[in-house]
Amino acid sequence: MSQEKALTAFAGFMVLLSVVLTHFVHANFMWFTVFIGANLFQQSFTGFCPATLFFKHVLGLKSERELACPADTSTSR
């Protein structure tokens, strides 16, 4: 799984979780949904999302670019 696909899945899960928490726990969890939306909005312009750092450094996921063009590890010519 790539970082981009993991980020999309994670964002979708967090939105669903925040809706469930808003409905069953407290109405102020709506602000969690707002935070997620604002983070996705800024990520669309800057390309930066803190969750991607977690996916890359902790989980070791590669970006789609890295998966499409792996480094040539062979030394034969």
trRosetta pair geometry for C-beta under 8 A, 3 or more apart (Angstrom, degrees):
i j d omega theta_ij theta_ji phi_ij phi_ji
1 5 5.3 -120 -169 84 88 122
1 6 5.3 102 136 -59 118 95
1 61 6.3 -46 92 -129 79 122
2 5 4.8 91 56 12 83 100
2 6 6.8 -148 94 -4 42 90
2 61 6.5 116 -168 172 25 110
2 62 6.5 -60 -127 88 69 64
2 63 6.1 47 -167 -165 102 27
2 64 4.5 27 -149 -67 159 72
2 67 5.7 -95 -92 -6 106 144
3 6 5.7 -60 -146 41 29 112
3 7 6.1 33 155 -24 66 106
3 52 5.3 62 177 -144 122 90
3 55 4.8 135 -128 110 83 137
3 56 6.0 5 -98 -65 133 85
3 61 4.8 145 -72 113 70 117
3 62 6.8 -113 -23 113 96 19
3 63 4.9 -36 28 -93 121 61
3 64 7.6 -114 42 -21 79 68
4 7 5.7 -52 -148 33 29 112
4 8 6.6 28 154 -17 62 104
4 63 6.7 68 -25 -149 95 71
4 64 5.4 -28 17 -22 130 112
5 8 5.7 -52 -149 36 34 112
5 9 6.3 32 154 -15 66 107
5 64 7.9 103 -19 -66 93 106
6 9 5.8 -56 -146 40 31 110
6 10 6.0 33 155 -21 66 110
6 55 5.0 141 97 -127 143 140
6 59 7.5 179 -159 90 165 156
6 61 5.6 -64 -4 -126 151 175
7 10 5.7 -55 -142 39 28 112
7 11 6.2 29 158 -19 64 107
7 49 6.0 96 -142 80 133 152
7 51 5.8 133 -120 97 86 120
7 52 5.8 -10 -79 -77 128 86
7 55 6.8 -91 -59 -20 81 155
8 11 5.9 -54 -145 36 27 109
8 12 6.4 27 156 -16 62 108
9 12 5.8 -57 -149 38 29 111
9 13 6.3 30 154 -19 65 108
10 13 5.7 -56 -148 37 30 112
10 14 6.3 28 156 -18 65 108
10 51 5.7 -178 108 175 154 150
10 55 8.0 -128 -23 -65 148 121
11 14 5.8 -55 -145 37 30 110
11 15 6.4 32 156 -20 64 104
11 36 6.4 142 -152 -175 81 109
11 40 5.9 89 -148 -84 144 120
11 51 7.8 -173 -59 42 81 163
12 15 5.8 -54 -149 34 30 111
12 16 6.5 27 155 -14 64 107
13 16 5.8 -59 -151 40 31 109
13 17 6.1 32 153 -20 67 109
14 17 5.5 -52 -143 38 32 114
14 18 6.2 33 157 -20 65 105
14 32 7.8 -130 170 156 94 104
14 36 5.2 175 116 -111 119 140
15 18 5.8 -55 -147 36 29 109
15 19 6.5 30 154 -19 63 104
15 33 6.2 73 -138 -129 70 86
15 36 5.6 -165 -78 115 76 155
15 37 7.9 81 -104 -59 110 80
16 19 5.8 -54 -150 34 32 111
16 20 6.5 31 153 -17 65 106
17 20 5.8 -57 -150 37 32 110
17 21 6.2 29 154 -16 67 108
18 21 5.6 -52 -142 40 33 111
18 22 6.2 39 155 -24 64 104
18 29 5.7 -173 -161 156 71 99
18 30 7.5 108 161 -116 105 24
18 32 4.1 -158 -126 100 120 113
18 33 4.2 168 123 -64 140 79
18 36 6.4 -149 -10 -4 154 138
19 22 5.6 -51 -147 34 30 114
19 23 6.4 25 156 -16 63 108
19 33 6.6 72 -63 -83 68 132
20 23 5.9 -60 -148 39 29 108
20 24 6.0 -9 168 12 67 115
21 24 6.6 -71 -128 54 23 86
21 25 4.8 -26 -166 26 68 126
21 26 7.4 -20 158 41 82 67
21 29 4.0 -143 114 -170 106 165
21 32 6.8 18 73 41 137 150
22 25 7.3 -28 -67 50 10 83
22 26 7.4 -62 -130 85 40 42
22 27 6.1 47 -162 -133 80 37
22 28 8.0 -161 -118 61 77 24
22 29 4.2 -140 -74 79 65 103
22 30 5.0 81 -119 -64 131 68
22 32 7.7 -150 -56 44 98 107
22 33 6.9 -23 -41 -19 139 125
25 29 6.0 71 71 -26 112 140
26 29 5.7 117 74 -17 75 94
27 30 6.0 -9 171 -13 62 113
28 31 5.9 -15 177 6 68 112
29 32 5.0 -24 -172 13 67 121
29 33 7.4 71 137 -15 69 91
30 33 5.5 -49 -164 32 46 114
30 34 6.6 48 140 -20 70 102
31 34 5.1 -46 -147 35 43 117
31 35 6.4 49 151 -23 67 99
32 35 5.7 -50 -150 33 32 113
32 36 6.6 33 151 -19 63 104
33 36 5.7 -52 -150 34 33 112
33 37 6.4 32 153 -17 65 107
34 37 5.8 -56 -149 39 31 111
34 38 6.2 30 155 -18 66 108
35 38 5.8 -56 -145 38 29 110
35 39 6.2 30 155 -20 64 107
36 39 5.8 -56 -148 36 29 112
36 40 6.4 27 154 -17 64 106
37 40 5.8 -55 -147 37 31 110
37 41 6.2 34 153 -23 65 106
38 41 5.5 -52 -146 34 32 115
38 42 6.5 25 158 -13 66 103
39 42 6.2 -55 -146 39 30 103
39 43 6.2 33 153 -22 63 110
39 49 6.6 86 164 -132 101 93
39 50 7.9 -67 -154 22 127 96
40 43 5.5 -56 -145 37 30 115
40 44 6.7 39 154 -29 63 99
40 49 7.9 20 -100 -104 47 127
41 44 6.0 -51 -158 22 30 113
41 45 7.5 13 151 -5 59 103
42 45 6.0 -64 -159 41 41 104
42 46 5.8 2 160 9 78 117
42 48 7.8 -41 129 68 96 83
43 46 6.3 -70 -124 55 29 87
43 47 6.8 66 -173 -114 63 8
43 48 6.4 -127 -120 72 71 40
43 49 4.4 16 -111 -67 132 102
48 52 7.4 -131 -159 40 45 132
49 52 4.7 96 71 -10 88 105
50 53 5.7 -45 -165 23 48 114
50 54 7.1 47 144 -15 69 100
51 54 5.4 -51 -159 34 45 115
51 55 6.4 45 146 -20 72 103
52 55 5.4 -50 -146 37 37 113
52 56 6.1 33 156 -18 68 108
53 56 5.9 -59 -145 40 28 108
53 57 5.9 -4 170 7 68 115
54 57 6.8 -67 -127 50 20 88
54 58 5.1 -21 -168 23 63 124
54 59 6.9 49 141 -3 69 102
55 58 7.3 -34 -81 52 9 86
55 59 5.1 -40 -150 46 46 124
55 61 4.5 -38 164 40 95 127
56 59 7.5 32 -6 55 9 80
56 60 7.4 37 -176 -115 32 17
56 61 6.2 -81 -88 62 43 75
56 62 7.8 78 -122 -98 79 30
56 63 7.8 -3 -96 -45 110 84
57 60 7.8 1 177 -70 10 48
62 66 3.9 -117 -180 90 111 128
62 67 5.2 138 102 -53 120 83
63 66 4.7 97 53 7 76 100
63 67 7.0 -143 96 -3 41 88
64 67 5.5 -55 -145 40 35 112
64 68 6.1 35 155 -22 68 108
65 68 5.8 -56 -144 36 28 109
65 69 6.5 -24 171 28 64 104
66 69 7.1 -80 -136 61 23 71
66 70 7.1 57 168 -94 62 56
67 70 7.2 -1 -149 -60 26 86
70 73 8.0 -42 144 -17 105 96
